Amino acid sequence: MAYGMVVQLPVTGAVGTDEDFDLRTLLERELGTALARERAGECDRSETDSGRMSVYLTEVADPPLALRLVTGVLARLNVLHRATVVLETRCETDPDDTDRTILWPVHTAPARVA
């Protein structure tokens, strides 16, 4: 089963600055390269809206491996402390819906987002 992941970071204002856009572009490239190198998934697309950027990863077969790669890239770019990484899975009760679970930052209790 392939999963999805979303890497989110806050931006300045509603749509971000030029620096936020440059970071989003860099994240797309670096995450895509890291995932491709390990055959761990693909960087699909990204967007900035409502004060945060989101980079979408698809075809993630091994979420723990992908999370290690993602957090490694984020740490290298010195933005890990600002990031949220969300795992997307198909809802068991409604296949047209998606369940989302926060993988990073690590929580002591399970956390789910809608």
N, C-alpha and C positions, 0 to 999 in steps of 0.2 A: 504494500500500500504506500502510495506517495502522499506526503504531507506538504503543507505550505508553512512558511514562516514569514513574519513581518518584523522588520527592524525599524523601530521608531525613535526619533530624537526630537526634542523641542527645537523650534526655530524662533527667531525674533519677529514679533508681529504675527499677523494672520498667515502671510505667505512667505515669510523669511526674507533675508537679505541676499545680496550677491554671494557673500561668503557661505551662507547656508546652501545656496544652489550649488556652489562649487563643491562643498562637502558631500552633498547628495550624489553628485556626479562621480566623485571619487569613491564613495561607498559602493555605488553600482559596479564600478570597474573592479575594485579590490575584492568585494564579496564574490562577484562573478568569477574572477580568476581563481580565488581560493577554493570555491566549490567545484569548479570545473577540474582543477588539478587533482582533486580527490574523488571525482565523480560522485559528489555528494549532493548535487542539486544545481539549480540555475537561478540567476538573478533575472527576474521577469520584467519588472517595471518599477517605477517609483512615482511619488506624488508629494506635493506639499499642500496642506490644507488645515485650517483651524489651529494654527500655531504649532504644527508638528510635521516632520517629514516622515514618510513611510517608504521603505524599500521592501518590495515583495519578492520572496524566494519561492520557487516551485520545484516540483519533482524531488523533494527531500525524502529519501528512503530510510535514512538513519538519523533521526533527530539528535541523539547525543553527539554524534560526529559533527553534524552541521552546526550545532550550538558551539562546540569547541572551536571550530573554524571561524564562526561569526564573532565570538567573543575575542578570539585572537586578533582578528582584523580590527575590531573596535578598540582593543587595548593598544595596539600598535599606532593607531591614529589618535590616541588619547581622548576618546569620546565614550569609552565603556561606562564611565560613571554617570553619564547622561542618558544612556540607552535603555530601551525596553525591547525585549525579544519575545514575540508571541508565537506559539505553535497553533496552527489551524488544522483541525481534523474534521472529518465528516461526522455529523451528528448521527448517533446510532438510532435514535427514534424518528428522525426526519432527514432522509438523505439529501434533501434540498437545502438543509441548514448546515451551518458550520459551528463547531465548538472551538473556543479559543482559550488557551491556557498560557499564562505568563511563565516563561522559562527563565528570564533574566529581567530584573535582578531576582536572585534566589530568595524565596520566601520560606519561612519556617512552617507555615501552613499552606495547603493548596489554595491557589487563587485562580479564579476564572473570571474572564471578562466577556461581556456580551458582544 
